[in-house]
Amino acid sequence: MARRHRLFGVVGLAGRRVLGRLRTTSSKQVLLSVIGVALAVTLMTTVSGIALGLGAENAIQSEGVDYWVVPEASTASSVAVSVGSPQLGDTHAITDRLSRDERVDYATPVQTQLVTLAPEDGSTDEYVLAAGIIPPEEPTSVVGVSTEALTPGDPHYANGSYDGPRTGELVLNDAAAELLGVSAGDEVTASVGGSRAEFTVADVREGSLSSGVGPVPVALVHLSELQTMTGSTEGDLADQLLVSTDSAGVRSDIEALYPRTSVVTQTGLAVRGASTSSLPLAMAAVSLVVAVLVGVLFVATMMGLEVNADRRNLAVLSAMGYRTSSQMLLVVAETVVVATVGGVVGVVAGIGGIHLTNAITRELLGVQVALFDPVLVGYSVAVAALIGLVSSIYPAWLTWRTPTLEAMSHD
């Protein structure tokens, strides 16, 4: 019990000494240590916020989808956005066969393509991720956008002749509509390479698809109409096939229909996706290492100088009965307190850095890059305390090797 009271007493004294120096600015070393840790933690918090933003990606998917069918050479990334990836063939016929299976709720191919959309007045033209699908009878959500406003089926396909009537329907998510400045009922022109087509905005829906830099502008169209624009009618190509079912036995049937494909379950997609999301983790890890190294070197140096400047006071404490071990504990506690104060300041500045980063990227790119999570507060303060603990080794060693009489004689 006495040891615990002694420990609390030393820690309390350390806190009072540090706060007293900060209030009176009597010690530049302590103030510089706080600033050094604050800068390191600010950088780490801001970069970690950006890493969180980059990691908050949603794969292209549909409500209730149980299987994604992708070409064998595709990766988990191509499941999310398959522009330029190997493609599936004969997709309308395969989808029709799967849809006739009573175990399948619905199935639709998905072709993704970056297209340029321009409003009727030609005031702007913007890149939008177009997703060509076969809308099911019962509305669902594909690529985070509802299919309700699209005519069910794919009339332009016309059993492979591609001479059926065009619906000209296009559904935009709110990000795309805001980017183009259009609303339901407006006309837009879509361009891919040298191909152009006119569409009518059938509806604008709230979208849920996002990338590492914010919401993705998305347009839903009928598959055959996008295939005609992209030159994918020969072979009836699409990037992936979404299948919604409650029966696990459907998987073997899908594999039989498409022998050179990968049939990915929801769980499998999540696991494969995690393996490709190393960039945000690497960014967070690098920011942590840099913050700790810079913080430790700076604080250790400054607090070492502080111990040297404070030798007389330490000698007085020794004369009052403070043993060397207690003085070392006092220095360790002071260093941790200094680093923690710097960490708190750094967290506040880091949150400001996240908002500033988002303001800049929103102004320049129209999207927000960074994401704030309350976990960052505890994480950053804990890292600051770790910096203080590691940094305290050097000033504690200086305290141990400086005899009391030598300290007094220097004054």
C-alpha positions in Angstrom: 0.0 0.0 0.0 2.8 2.4 0.9 4.5 1.6 -2.4 1.3 2.4 -4.3 0.9 5.7 -2.5 4.5 6.5 -3.3 3.9 5.8 -6.9 0.8 8.0 -7.1 2.7 10.7 -5.3 5.5 10.7 -7.8 3.2 10.6 -10.8 1.2 13.5 -9.3 4.3 15.5 -8.7 5.4 14.8 -12.3 2.1 16.2 -13.6 2.3 19.3 -11.5 5.9 20.0 -12.5 5.1 19.6 -16.2 1.9 21.7 -16.1 3.7 24.4 -14.1 6.5 24.6 -16.7 4.0 24.8 -19.5 2.0 27.5 -17.8 5.0 29.7 -17.1 7.0 28.6 -20.3 10.0 28.4 -18.0 11.3 25.4 -19.9 11.6 25.6 -23.7 12.6 21.9 -23.8 9.3 20.8 -22.3 7.3 23.0 -24.7 9.3 21.8 -27.7 8.7 18.2 -26.6 5.0 18.8 -26.6 5.1 20.5 -30.0 7.2 17.7 -31.4 4.9 15.0 -30.3 1.9 17.0 -31.4 3.3 17.4 -34.9 4.1 13.7 -35.1 0.6 12.7 -33.9 -1.1 15.2 -36.2 0.6 13.7 -39.2 -0.2 10.1 -38.0 -3.9 10.9 -37.3 -4.4 12.7 -40.6 -2.7 9.9 -42.6 -4.6 7.2 -40.6 -7.9 9.1 -41.5 -6.9 9.0 -45.2 -6.1 5.3 -44.8 -9.5 4.7 -43.3 -11.1 6.5 -46.2 -9.2 4.4 -48.7 -10.2 1.2 -46.9 -13.9 2.1 -46.9 -14.6 0.6 -50.4 -17.7 -1.3 -51.4 -17.7 -4.0 -54.0 -20.1 -3.9 -56.9 -22.9 -6.0 -55.7 -26.7 -6.5 -55.6 -29.0 -7.0 -52.7 -29.2 -10.6 -51.8 -26.5 -11.8 -54.2 -25.0 -15.1 -53.1 -22.6 -15.7 -56.0 -20.4 -13.6 -58.2 -19.3 -15.4 -61.4 -16.1 -13.9 -62.8 -13.6 -15.0 -65.4 -10.8 -17.3 -64.1 -8.1 -14.7 -64.7 -10.0 -12.0 -62.7 -8.9 -10.9 -59.3 -10.9 -9.7 -56.3 -10.4 -6.2 -57.6 -12.1 -7.0 -60.9 -15.2 -8.1 -59.0 -15.5 -4.5 -57.8 -14.8 -2.7 -61.0 -14.2 -5.0 -64.0 -13.3 -2.4 -66.6 -10.6 -3.9 -68.9 -10.7 -7.3 -67.2 -11.3 -10.7 -69.0 -15.0 -11.1 -69.8 -17.7 -13.7 -69.8 -19.5 -14.7 -73.0 -23.0 -15.7 -74.0 -24.3 -14.0 -70.9 -27.9 -13.5 -72.0 -28.4 -17.2 -72.7 -26.7 -18.3 -69.5 -28.7 -15.8 -67.5 -31.9 -17.1 -69.1 -31.1 -20.6 -68.2 -30.3 -19.7 -64.6 -33.4 -17.6 -64.3 -35.6 -20.5 -65.3 -34.2 -22.5 -62.3 -36.7 -22.4 -59.5 -33.9 -22.2 -57.0 -32.7 -18.9 -58.4 -34.4 -15.7 -57.3 -32.8 -13.7 -60.1 -29.6 -13.5 -62.1 -28.1 -10.7 -64.1 -24.9 -10.1 -66.0 -23.0 -6.9 -65.3 -20.8 -5.1 -67.7 -19.0 -2.1 -66.4 -17.5 0.7 -68.5 -16.3 4.2 -67.9 -18.4 6.4 -70.2 -18.5 10.2 -70.7 -21.9 11.7 -70.0 -23.0 15.2 -71.0 -26.2 17.0 -70.3 -28.4 18.2 -73.1 -27.0 21.7 -73.0 -23.5 20.4 -73.3 -22.4 22.5 -70.3 -20.1 19.7 -69.0 -19.0 16.2 -69.7 -18.0 13.9 -66.9 -16.7 10.3 -66.6 -19.3 8.0 -65.0 -19.1 4.3 -64.2 -21.9 2.8 -66.4 -23.2 -0.7 -65.4 -25.1 -2.6 -68.0 -27.6 -5.1 -66.5 -30.7 -7.1 -67.2 -33.2 -5.6 -64.7 -35.3 -8.4 -63.0 -39.1 -8.3 -62.6 -38.8 -7.6 -58.9 -36.7 -4.4 -58.4 -33.4 -4.9 -56.6 -30.2 -2.9 -56.2 -27.1 -3.3 -58.4 -23.9 -1.3 -57.9 -25.7 0.4 -55.0 -28.5 1.8 -57.3 -32.1 0.6 -57.5 -33.3 -1.0 -60.8 -37.0 0.0 -60.2 -37.1 2.7 -62.9 -35.7 0.4 -65.6 -37.9 -1.7 -67.8 -37.5 -5.4 -66.8 -35.7 -7.6 -69.3 -33.5 -6.4 -72.2 -35.7 -5.6 -75.2 -32.9 -4.3 -77.4 -31.1 -7.7 -77.3 -33.9 -9.3 -79.3 -32.6 -12.9 -79.1 -29.1 -11.8 -80.1 -30.0 -9.7 -83.1 -29.6 -6.4 -81.2 -32.2 -4.8 -83.3 -35.0 -4.6 -80.7 -36.3 -1.3 -79.5 -34.0 0.8 -77.3 -35.4 1.9 -74.0 -32.9 4.7 -73.8 -33.4 4.5 -70.0 -30.7 5.5 -67.6 -30.7 5.6 -63.8 -28.2 7.8 -62.1 -27.0 7.8 -58.5 -27.1 11.1 -56.6 -23.3 11.5 -57.1 -23.6 11.3 -60.9 -26.7 13.5 -61.0 -25.0 16.2 -58.9 -21.8 16.0 -61.0 -23.8 16.5 -64.3 -26.4 18.9 -62.9 -29.3 16.8 -64.2 -32.5 15.3 -62.7 -35.1 12.8 -63.7 -36.5 13.4 -67.2 -33.4 15.2 -68.5 -31.6 14.0 -71.7 -27.9 13.0 -71.6 -25.4 11.9 -74.2 -23.2 9.0 -73.5 -19.9 8.5 -75.3 -17.4 5.6 -75.4 -14.6 6.0 -77.8 -16.2 6.9 -81.1 -19.7 5.6 -80.1 -22.4 7.9 -78.9 -26.0 7.3 -77.7 -28.8 9.4 -76.3 -30.4 8.4 -72.9 -33.2 9.8 -70.8 -32.6 10.0 -67.0 -35.4 7.7 -65.8 -34.6 8.3 -62.1 -32.0 9.6 -59.7 -31.5 7.4 -56.7 -29.3 7.6 -53.6 -26.2 5.4 -54.2 -24.1 3.4 -51.8 -21.1 2.6 -54.0 -17.9 4.3 -52.9 -14.2 4.1 -53.7 -11.2 5.1 -51.6 -11.8 8.8 -52.6 -15.5 9.1 -52.0 -18.8 8.2 -53.7 -18.6 6.8 -57.3 -20.8 8.4 -59.9 -22.8 5.5 -61.4 -25.3 5.0 -64.2 -27.5 1.9 -64.6 -28.5 1.0 -68.2 -29.7 -2.1 -70.0 -26.9 -4.5 -70.9 -27.5 -4.7 -74.6 -27.6 -1.0 -75.0 -24.2 -0.7 -73.3 -22.9 -3.6 -75.3 -23.8 -1.9 -78.5 -21.8 1.2 -77.5 -18.8 -0.8 -76.3 -18.6 -3.2 -79.2 -19.4 -6.2 -76.9 -22.3 -7.6 -79.0 -20.1 -10.1 -80.7 -19.9 -12.9 -78.1 -22.5 -11.2 -75.8 -19.9 -10.1 -73.3 -20.1 -9.0 -69.7 -17.7 -8.7 -66.8 -19.4 -10.8 -64.2 -22.7 -12.5 -63.4 -24.7 -12.0 -60.2 -26.8 -14.8 -58.9 -29.2 -14.6 -56.0 -30.3 -18.0 -54.5 -31.0 -19.7 -51.3 -29.7 -23.1 -52.6 -26.1 -24.0 -52.2 -26.5 -26.6 -55.0 -26.8 -23.9 -57.6 -23.0 -23.3 -57.4 -22.2 -26.6 -59.1 -24.6 -25.9 -61.9 -23.0 -22.5 -62.4 -19.6 -24.0 -62.5 -20.9 -26.5 -65.1 -22.3 -23.7 -67.3 -19.1 -21.7 -67.0 -16.2 -24.2 -66.6 -13.4 -21.6 -66.9 -14.8 -19.2 -64.3 -14.5 -18.5 -60.6 -17.7 -18.7 -58.6 -17.1 -16.5 -55.6 -19.4 -16.6 -52.5 -20.0 -13.5 -50.3 -17.5 -14.9 -47.8 -15.0 -15.7 -50.5 -15.2 -12.2 -51.9 -14.7 -10.6 -48.5 -11.6 -12.8 -47.9 -10.1 -12.1 -51.3 -10.9 -8.5 -51.1 -9.1 -8.2 -47.8 -5.9 -9.5 -49.4 -6.0 -6.7 -51.9 -6.6 -3.9 -49.5 -3.0 -3.7 -48.2 -2.5 0.0 -49.3 -4.5 1.6 -46.5 -2.9 -0.8 -44.0 0.6 0.1 -45.3 -0.2 3.8 -45.1 -1.4 3.5 -41.5 1.7 1.3 -40.6 4.1 3.8 -42.1 2.5 6.7 -40.4 2.7 4.9 -37.1 6.4 4.0 -37.5 7.3 7.6 -38.6 5.4 9.1 -35.7 7.0 6.9 -33.2 10.6 7.3 -34.5 10.3 11.1 -34.9 8.6 11.5 -31.6 11.0 9.3 -29.6 14.1 10.9 -31.1 12.8 14.4 -30.5 11.3 13.9 -27.0 14.4 11.9 -25.8 16.7 14.7 -26.9 14.6 17.5 -25.4 13.9 15.8 -22.1 17.5 14.8 -21.8 18.4 18.5 -22.1 15.7 19.2 -19.6 17.1 16.8 -17.1 20.5 18.4 -17.5 19.0 21.8 -16.9 17.0 20.6 -13.9 19.8 18.9 -12.1 19.7 21.4 -9.1 16.0 20.6 -8.4 16.6 16.9 -8.7 19.5 17.3 -6.2 17.1 19.1 -3.8 14.6 16.3 -4.1 17.5 13.9 -3.3 18.4 15.9 -0.2 14.7 15.7 0.8 14.9 11.9 0.8 14.0 11.0 -2.8 16.1 8.1 -3.8 17.6 7.7 -7.2 15.0 5.2 -8.2 12.2 7.7 -7.3 13.9 10.4 -9.3 14.1 8.1 -12.3 10.4 7.3 -11.9 9.7 11.0 -11.7 11.6 11.7 -14.9 9.8 8.8 -16.6 6.4 10.0 -15.5 7.2 13.6 -16.6 8.2 12.4 -20.0 5.1 10.3 -20.5 2.9 13.2 -19.3 4.7 15.6 -21.7 4.2 13.1 -24.6 0.5 12.6 -23.7 -0.2 16.3 -23.6 1.4 16.5 -27.0 -0.7 13.6 -28.1 -3.9 15.3 -27.1 -2.9 18.5 -28.9 -1.9 16.3 -31.9 -5.3 14.5 -32.0 -7.2 17.9 -32.1 -4.9 19.1 -34.9 -5.1 15.8 -36.7 -8.9 16.0 -36.7 -8.5 19.4 -38.2 -6.1 17.9 -40.7 -8.7 15.4 -41.8 -11.3 18.0 -42.3 -8.8 20.2 -44.1 -7.8 17.3 -46.4 -11.5 16.7 -47.2 -12.1 20.4 -47.9 -9.1 20.5 -50.3 -10.0 17.3 -52.1 -13.7 18.2 -52.3 -12.7 21.5 -53.9 -10.2 20.0 -56.3 -11.7 16.5 -57.0 -15.3 16.8 -55.8 -14.9 13.9 -53.3 -13.8 13.4 -49.7 -10.7 11.3 -49.2 -10.3 11.0 -45.4 -12.6 9.5 -42.8 -12.7 10.3 -39.1 -13.4 7.5 -36.6 -13.6 8.1 -32.8 -11.2 5.1 -32.5 -8.5 7.4 -33.8 -8.6 9.5 -30.6 -7.8 6.6 -28.3 -5.3 5.2 -30.8 -3.4 8.5 -31.2 -3.2 9.2 -27.5 -2.0 5.7 -26.8 0.7 6.1 -29.4 1.7 9.4 -27.8 2.0 7.7 -24.4 4.1 4.9 -26.0 6.4 7.6 -27.4 6.8 9.1 -24.0 7.5 5.7 -22.4 10.2 4.8 -24.9 11.6 8.3 -24.9 12.0 8.2 -21.1 14.8 5.7 -21.2 17.4 8.3 -22.1 16.5 11.0 -19.5 16.1 8.3 -16.8 19.6 7.0 -17.6 20.9 10.6 -17.3 19.2 10.9 -13.9 20.8 7.7 -12.7 24.3 8.6 -13.8 24.3 12.2 -12.3 25.3 12.0 -8.6 23.7 14.4 -6.2 26.9 16.1 -5.0 28.1 16.6 -8.6 24.8 18.3 -9.4 25.1 20.6 -6.4 28.7 21.4 -7.1 27.9 22.6 -10.6 25.7 25.3 -9.1 
